[in-house]
Amino acid sequence: MLVTLAPDARGWLKALLAKRWSLPGEHSLAQLHGAALGEYRLIALLGPKNNVGSRYFQLLVADGKGRLSHSAGSGQSPDPLALGLHNTGPFPAFNWIEMTQYREVMRLGGETLELATTQLDRALFGLLAQFVPRGGHIMVEYDSPTHRATERMLTLGFPPVCSPIGYLMFGIGCRSFRDWYISEGGREGPRKLQGFMPLNDEIRREKAAKLREELAAFLLRSEGDPRDEWREVARRTAREVLVVLGEAA
């Protein structure tokens, strides 16, 4: 992977590798290293374990010119697409992945990469789904500026699945959600949405039925001013989810 990068990008990556980061080697997250994301490639790096044994990781994006992703305002220094934690264990609930930082808008050289508008966010979550087995979960922060839509919809009390991040989780199989909104903030980290994979088919049917009820009730009570942007986007997404749930019944 190093030889495919531009010289400056290769230097930055080597600097990261000289610190606490390493290539994934035989770790399961190696499946993300070099994985295609549309016309781009992911670079996966592993960090240390935290005090409960979860492994830190980061994902960078490289384009066909060998440039690494960076955020707006950071100059040309590379920034990760995602920072997070990965955990595995003998019980289903011990298997999860969390993105404590997720930038869906990145820069590569003078070009902007918007994962949502290109639907590459769906491809990314599809890659992450392999680390969220039945009974596992995925968590994604929504405090970053590019997650304004998710933040607004959750703050307004709309069903989590109607938010952009919730809909991505639904797309990989999550059927129930928890909004970790910590009003006091700070020590618990950024606000995040958690999506749960049903443990078995029976639970999947049960969670899908509850989700249908929740969305039907939301559509009934949320009739209002069509100029209400967030409400209309949430209602449109709710109808799309109900179609999928109906087809899967």
MARMI-770141 format. One line per 3 residues: their letters; for each residue x, y, z of C-alpha. Coordinates in steps of 0.2 Angstrom, whole numbers, plus 5000, padded with zeros to 4 digits. Layout:
<nodes>
a	X,Y,Z | ...
</nodes>
This chain:
<nodes>
mlv	5000,5000,5000 | 5014,5012,5004 | 5021,5011,4986
tla	5005,5016,4978 | 5005,5033,4988 | 5012,5050,4982
pda	5029,5053,4991 | 5022,5066,5003 | 5007,5055,5008
rgw	5019,5040,5010 | 5029,5051,5022 | 5014,5055,5032
lka	5009,5037,5034 | 5026,5032,5039 | 5026,5045,5052
lla	5010,5038,5059 | 5017,5020,5059 | 5032,5027,5068
krw	5020,5032,5083 | 5007,5021,5090 | 4999,5015,5074
slp	5002,5000,5064 | 4996,4990,5049 | 4983,4978,5053
geh	4993,4962,5049 | 4983,4947,5053 | 4969,4957,5063
sla	4952,4955,5056 | 4951,4973,5052 | 4964,4969,5039
qlh	4949,4966,5028 | 4947,4985,5027 | 4965,4988,5022
gaa	4965,4991,5003 | 4946,4988,5002 | 4938,4998,4987
lge	4927,5012,4991 | 4920,5017,4974 | 4936,5023,4965
yrl	4945,5026,4981 | 4954,5014,4993 | 4954,5012,5012
ial	4969,5012,5022 | 4966,5004,5039 | 4978,5007,5054
lgp	4977,4999,5071 | 4981,5008,5088 | 4983,5001,5105
knn	4969,4993,5115 | 4959,5003,5128 | 4957,4997,5146
vgs	4943,4985,5142 | 4952,4977,5127 | 4944,4986,5113
ryf	4956,4990,5098 | 4958,5008,5092 | 4958,5010,5073
qll	4957,5023,5060 | 4953,5023,5042 | 4960,5035,5029
vad	4955,5036,5010 | 4968,5036,4996 | 4963,5041,4978
gkg	4970,5035,4961 | 4983,5049,4962 | 4990,5042,4979
rls	4984,5057,4989 | 4977,5054,5006 | 4961,5062,5013
hsa	4961,5077,5024 | 4947,5088,5031 | 4943,5106,5026
gsg	4954,5118,5035 | 4968,5106,5039 | 4979,5111,5024
qsp	4986,5095,5016 | 4990,5085,5032 | 4980,5069,5031
dpl	4965,5066,5042 | 4955,5050,5044 | 4939,5046,5037
alg	4935,5038,5054 | 4942,5035,5071 | 4935,5021,5081
lhn	4935,5006,5092 | 4933,4987,5087 | 4928,4974,5100
tgp	4926,4955,5099 | 4921,4942,5111 | 4913,4925,5114
fpa	4896,4932,5116 | 4886,4940,5102 | 4884,4957,5111
fnw	4903,4958,5114 | 4905,4960,5095 | 4904,4978,5090
iem	4912,4993,5080 | 4911,5011,5085 | 4916,5026,5075
tqy	4920,5040,5088 | 4924,5051,5074 | 4916,5050,5056
rev	4919,5063,5043 | 4908,5060,5028 | 4915,5075,5019
mrl	4934,5075,5015 | 4946,5083,5003 | 4959,5074,4992
gge	4970,5087,4985 | 4959,5101,4978 | 4944,5089,4976
tle	4930,5086,4988 | 4923,5069,4992 | 4905,5069,4999
lat	4901,5051,5004 | 4882,5055,5006 | 4879,5063,4989
tql	4890,5049,4980 | 4881,5035,4991 | 4899,5029,4996
dra	4892,5030,5014 | 4882,5015,5010 | 4897,5006,5003
lfg	4907,5011,5019 | 4893,5004,5030 | 4892,4988,5020
lla	4911,4985,5023 | 4908,4988,5042 | 4894,4976,5043
qfv	4905,4961,5042 | 4911,4966,5060 | 4893,4967,5067
prg	4886,4949,5068 | 4869,4944,5074 | 4867,4951,5092
ghi	4881,4964,5089 | 4880,4982,5087 | 4887,4998,5078
mve	4889,5015,5085 | 4892,5031,5076 | 4894,5049,5082
yds	4883,5063,5076 | 4892,5078,5084 | 4903,5082,5069
pth	4897,5097,5059 | 4893,5086,5043 | 4880,5076,5053
rat	4869,5091,5056 | 4853,5082,5048 | 4855,5067,5060
erm	4858,5079,5075 | 4842,5089,5071 | 4831,5074,5068
ltl	4836,5065,5084 | 4835,5082,5094 | 4817,5084,5087
gfp	4812,5067,5093 | 4810,5059,5076 | 4812,5040,5074
pvc	4831,5036,5074 | 4830,5026,5058 | 4823,5041,5049
spi	4840,5050,5052 | 4854,5048,5039 | 4865,5038,5050
gyl	4850,5028,5057 | 4845,5024,5039 | 4863,5018,5035
mfg	4862,5006,5050 | 4845,5000,5044 | 4853,4996,5027
igc	4865,4984,5035 | 4852,4975,5045 | 4850,4985,5061
rsf	4832,4984,5067 | 4832,4993,5084 | 4841,5009,5089
rdw	4847,5019,5105 | 4851,5037,5105 | 4866,5041,5116
yis	4862,5059,5120 | 4872,5064,5135 | 4865,5081,5140
egg	4880,5084,5152 | 4892,5080,5138 | 4911,5079,5139
reg	4917,5063,5148 | 4906,5051,5139 | 4912,5057,5122
prk	4902,5063,5108 | 4883,5060,5105 | 4881,5044,5095
lqg	4868,5033,5088 | 4868,5014,5092 | 4861,5001,5080
fmp	4857,4983,5085 | 4858,4968,5074 | 4844,4956,5079
lnd	4851,4940,5087 | 4839,4928,5077 | 4825,4928,5065
eir	4812,4928,5079 | 4819,4944,5087 | 4821,4951,5069
rek	4803,4949,5066 | 4798,4956,5083 | 4810,4972,5081
aak	4803,4975,5063 | 4785,4974,5069 | 4789,4987,5082
lre	4798,4998,5070 | 4783,4997,5058 | 4772,5003,5073
ela	4784,5017,5077 | 4785,5024,5059 | 4766,5022,5056
afl	4763,5032,5072 | 4776,5045,5067 | 4768,5048,5050
lrs	4751,5050,5058 | 4756,5063,5070 | 4769,5072,5060
egd	4757,5080,5047 | 4762,5098,5046 | 4769,5112,5036
prd	4777,5105,5020 | 4791,5119,5022 | 4797,5110,5038
ewr	4813,5103,5030 | 4818,5090,5043 | 4800,5084,5045
eva	4798,5081,5027 | 4815,5072,5025 | 4811,5061,5040
rrt	4793,5057,5033 | 4800,5052,5016 | 4813,5041,5024
are	4800,5033,5035 | 4790,5028,5020 | 4805,5021,5012
vlv	4809,5010,5027 | 4791,5004,5028 | 4792,4998,5010
vlg	4807,4988,5014 | 4800,4981,5030 | 4784,4976,5020
eaa	4794,4968,5007 | 4804,4958,5020 | 4788,4952,5029
</nodes>
